[in-house]
């Protein structure tokens, strides 16, 4: 392993003492605002979080009565939302603006939501200016399922005087003049994805340099061109090397049964106070290069729910009747799917699951009646963080002795129903508006890529348009 040499600009002493305030010009051209002197060396997630909190405290104390605006930027899956959620739990009373809500669907080309030109900067800047002035702001609401803006919500001026703008382009040139603190977050799912892709594609015998080139230039082209240069302007640079499978810190315990259970029985088992919802989920199973469809145990899975794509990392472990799943889910762009297929992954199936979802009032237990559309099978699934509580609900429902400690894709393989889910029904194809002709028949080489694609990989994008009800339970 290559050892990092110390930076000649590295500050010594305690971590908190590395922060220095420097004056900067405000809106009127006067040096009436302050910012943090950039820290050149990248920081771990925890150290970056600590310095972020410390920087916010220093800025709010120095600029008494002034609203601090912070930009948190990085590629999809780097951990921006995890970072800002952690900040919000530590500093209640902050305001968070997610740039995803400022998408202008009329500007989207080829389903590319990573293009910086689709952001409605006029409204975004108006909102930032309003909050900086101590006023409330009307924040747009973007519905990814409908691919359009559906309304606005009122965001009050935060009691902490701290506003966080979070998004891929939160450090762009248009926003930087209004930011008192700039934070970049890289790594996260990228490290895990690259390791996973390298492992899978190495089996196919491609040259490592070609693989690296394709990952960086085909899967993340917009990052290299539009995002990475802005991240270099950050005051605090966080490298998120979190690996979700280093331990089972917060696994989900799952019991699955094919036994028939009524909705009334579920409601009685989880208590008188509960929420219920209906949701449609589309799981896209990608077959790694060289793997066999009938026996593969290492699918890469992308999910679409409510028009949003996510990449799911999970290592399923069984213990008696239980499936134990330390799952981490990251939001990603649909462009990632096209890029992976350009690298040699094959789309094994798209499994549609329609679910009735029941959640107790404490949100500790979720019970679902899942219907797998292609094979017309129904299952009951109980999920929760407390193993004994999950077992107790299963007992109340009379499911003991009927549990299936396998994932749905494993169960389909076991019952030799793979052909039924590979053959996508015509109505499902139409519903998804699936356009497979935009995917190359074989992996592209780096030479082909550099000649024909530059940074634009829109030809590799597979377009899906989902129309599923909006619910956020599991």
N, C-alpha and C positions, 0 to 999 in steps of 0.2 A: 504494500500500500504506500502511495506517495505521501510523504510527510510535508505538511504545509509549513512554509517558512514564515516567521513573524514579519508583519508589515512594518516598514520603516516609519509609518505614521501612527502606529498603534499607541494609544494612550495607556499609561500604566496606572496602578492604584486600584481602588475599589471600583466595581462596575458602575455604581451610581455616580461616581466622581468623573466618569468619562463624558458626561453630558455638559455641554457649554452653551449658554445662550449668547446669540449674536444679534445685533440690530439689523432690521431690514426695512425697506421702504414700504409704507402702506399705500392705500388707494390714492392719497393726496400727494404722493411723492415725498412725504416726510418719513424720517426713520422713527415711526411711532409704533412699530410692531417688532416682535422678536421671533426668532426661530432657533432651532437646534443646529449647532455646527455639525456637519455630516460626520458620521462614524464610518470610516473606510472599510473596516473589517466586517464580514458577515457574522451574524449572531445566530445562536440556536433559537428555537421557538420560545423556550422558557426565558432565556436571557433577553431576547427581543421584547417579550411581553413585559418583563420587569422594567426595562428601559423606557418602553412606551408609556407605562403608567407614570414613571418618574418624570418623563418629559412633559406629559400633560399637566402634572402638578406644578412643575416649574413655570410653564407658560401661563397657566391661569393665575398663579401668584404674581408673576411679573407684570402681566397685563390685566390688572384688576378691572372688572366690569366689562372686559372685552370677550367676545365669543371666539373660541378657538376652533378652527376648521382643520380637520385631519384627513388626509387621503391615504387609503390603504388599497394597494394595487398588486396584481399578480395574475398569472395565467389561471384558467379554469382548473380547479382541483388542487391548487397550491395550499389551501387552508385559510383563505381570507375570511370566510364566514365563521369558521371555528375560532379564529383569532378575535374577530369583532364580538362574537357571542361571549367569549371569555372576558373581554374587556367590559361588556355590558353587565356581566354578573359581578364584576369587581367594582365597577363604577356605575351603579344604578342612577338613572336620570340623564344619561347621555342620549343624543339623537343620532340615529343611523339612517343614512340615505343609501339605498341600493341602486346602483346605476342601471340594473336590468330593467327597472320600471320606466326608464326614459327611452326605451326602444321606440323607434318610429317604423312601424311595420311597412309603411309605403315605400321605405328605402331599402328593404331587405331584398337581396339578389341571390338566387339559387339557395335559399335557406341558410345563408351565411350570417349567423347572429354574432360572429366575432368581428365583423367589419366595423371599424370605428365610425364610419360615416352614417350609421343608422341611429346614433345617439342624438336625442333632441337636446342639444346643449343650451338652446335659448331658455327653455323652461328650467333646466338644471341650474344654470347660472342665476336665474331669477330667484329660485328657491334658496340657493346658497347665500345670495346677497340679502334676502329677507331675514334669514336666520342669523346672519352676522350682525344685522341691524337690531337684533333683539325681538324680532317679530315672529309670528307663526308662518307656515308655508303650506301650500296645497300641493301635495306630492302625488304624481300620477300613479295609477295602478295599472300594470300591464298583465294581461291574461295570456299566458303562453299557450293555453289550450286553444283559445280563439285567435291567437296571434294578433292581438290588437289592444289598444288602451281602452279600459272599460270604466274609468272614473278617476276620482281623486280622493285623497284622505288628508285630513288636517294634521299637520305635525307641529306641535307647540314648541316654543323656544325652550331648550333644555335647561333645567335648573343647575346643571353642572357647568353650563356655558361651553360644552364640548359637542361638536358636530362631527361625525365620522362619515365620509363619503367612501363607499366601498364598491369596487368594480375593477374589471380588467383594465380600463383606461382611466382610473382615478388619478393618475399622476401625469396625465397628458398636458400638453403645452397650454391648452385653453383653460385648464383648471389651476395650474401651478401658481399663478399670481394670487389666488385666494386661499392657498394652503399654508398654514403655519407649521405643520408637521407632515412630513411625507414618509410613508413606510412601504417598503416592498416585501412581498412574501413569495418565495419561489420554492420549488421542491415538492413536498407532499406527495400527491398521487403520481406525479411525474416520475419520481424515483422508483416507486413500486411498479408503475406501468412499464418503464424502460427495462427494469430487471425481469419482469414477467415476459415481455415481448422478446427480449434477448434469449431467455431460456427456451421459449417456444420455437423461435425462428432458427436458433442454432441447430435444432434437430433437422432442419431442411438443408443444411450445408451451405447457406449463404455466407459470403465473406463478412466478417465483423464490421469492416469499415463501411460496407454497403448498408448494413442494417442500421448502424448509427446514423448514417446520412439520411436514410429514409425516415427514421423515427423523427429526427430533428427537423427535416425539411418537408416531409409530407404530412406528418401528423400535427406538427406545430408551426406551420408557416406563418400564420398571422402573429404568433408570439414573437418570432424572430424579427419580423419587419416592424410591427407597430407597438409592441408592448415592451420588449427588452430595452430599447433605448430610453424609454421613460423611466424604467425601474432604476436606471443608473443615477437618476437625480434624487433618489431617496436619502433622507437623513439617517434612517435606520433600516438596515437590510437584514431581513430574517430568512434563513434557510431552514425550511421545515423538513427534517429528516425523519419525522415520525413514521414508524412502521406499525400498522394496526395489529399485526400478529405477533408482536414481541411477547404478548401476554394476554390473558383472558380477564382484563381488568373489568370489563362490563359486557359480558356475553348475554345473548338472548337465549332463553330456554324454550324449546319448541316441542310440542306434542302434536302429532298428525294422525288422523283416523279417517277411514272411509265409511265408518258407521253413520247411519242417518240420524241427524239431530235436528229438531225443529227450532225455529227462532224463539218460540215461547220458552223452551227448555233452556236456551242460552241466557235469555233475559232473567229467568228465575235463578240461574246459577251465579251470575255475576252481581246480582243485587238490584234493588229497585231503581237506583239512579245510574243511568248509563247514557252513552251517545251511540247512535247507529248511523251508518252511512253505506253508500254503494260506490264501488270504485272499479274501474277497469285498468288493468296493468298489462303492459306488453313487455315481455322479457325477450331480448334478442341474444341468442346464444351463438357465440363465435367460436368456430372450431379452429384450434391452432394448426399451423402447417405440420403435416405428417401424422396427424391424429386420425383415428377411425371413429366415424360417427356413432357406431353401435357401442363402443367401449370407452369413449373419452370420459375422463373424470376431471378434466381441468379446463372446462369451457371458460372463456372470458365472457362476462355477461354485462350487457348494457340494458338499461330499463328506461321505459318512457311512461310517465304518469303525468297527467295534466299538461301535456305538451313540453315537459322538461325532460331532458336526458340526464341520466346518471350512470356512472361506472361503479359496479359493485365488486368490492374485494371481500371475500369471505372464505374461511377455512372451516368447513363443517366437520364437527367431531361428534360421534354418537356415544352415548353412555346409557346402556340398557334401552329404555323406550325413548329417551330424549335425543333430540338434535341440539347440539350446543353450537351457537353461531356467533363468533366475535366479528360482526360485520361492520364495515366502514363504507359509507356511500358518499361519492363525490359528484357534484354537478359537473357536467362536461358539455362540450359542443357536439352537435350532430356531425361536424366535420371529422371528429375523431373516428367515427365509424367508417367513413370512406377511406381515411388514411390507413386504418388497420387492415382493411380489405385489400388496399393497394400493397400492403406488406406481405400478403399471402394468407391472411385469415379468411375463412369461408363462413358465410352465414348458414349455420346448421338449421336453425328454425327460429321463428318468432312465436312464442307461446303466449296466447291470450288467456288471461285469467279474470273472470268476473267474480266479484266478492261482495258479500254482505258482511259488514264489519261492525262489531259491537265492542265498546270500550267502557270499562267501569269508571266511576266518577273519579277515582284516584289515579287513573291512567296507568295502573300497574299491570293490568291484564287486558289483552286483546284476544277476542275470539272471532274467527272468520269462517264463513262458509264459502269455500272456493270452488268455482266451477271452471274446469279446464275445457275451453270451448272445443278444441279440435278433437279431443278424445271423448268428450261428453262424460266426464267423470266428476264427481263431487267429493270433496274432502272437508273435514272440520279441522281447523288448526288453532291451537292455543299458544299464545306467545306471552312472555313476560321475563322480567329480570330476576324474579324470585322463583327459584325452582320448586319449592314446596307449595307455593301459591298456585303455580301452573298445574302441579299434580293434583291439588285439591279441586280445582275447577274440572279437571278431567274426570275425577271420581264422581263429582256431582252430576256430570253429564252421562255417567255410565259407560265411559269409553275404555276403562281398564281392560286389558287383554286384546285390544284391537289396534294398538298403535303401530304405525309404520315409520321406523326411524330412518327414513330416506327422503332426499329432496324429490321434488316432482319430476325433474328430468331423469333422476336415477330410477324412479318408479316406472317411468315410461320405458326406459331401457330394459328394465327387468321383465316387464310384461311384453317386450318386443313390439311396442307400439310406435317405434321411432318413425316408421314410414308415414304414419298418420299425421305426425306433427311436422315432418319435413315437407309434405305436400300441402302447401298453404292454400286454404280455400279461396275461391275467386272473390267471394264477398269480403274476406279479410284483406286481400290484396287491394281491392277497390277502396276499402275504408282507410287503409294506410297510404293510399296513393303511392305504392311502391314502384320505384323506377330503377330496376337492376341494370339497365343498359348503361348507366353512368359509371359502373364499376369495371375496372379492367379485368380481363379474363385471367391474367397472370400477373405476379408481382412485377412492379417496374424496377428497372435498374437505376442507379444513380446517374448514369450517363443519359438515359432516356428522360429522367426527371429534369435534369439541368437544361436539356435542350428544349423541352416542350412545356414545362409547367411554371418555371420561375417560382414565385411564391403563391401562385394562384392554383389551388387544388379543387376548384369547384367542379371539375369534371369527375372527381372521385366521390362527390357527395351523393349519398342516397337520401332521397327526400321522403320523409314520413310526415303525414299530417294527421294528428290524432284528435279525436273528438270524444274524450272521456270526461265524466263528471269530476268536479274538483273536490278532492278530499285528501287530507294529509296523513291519515293514520297509517303507519308502517307501510 
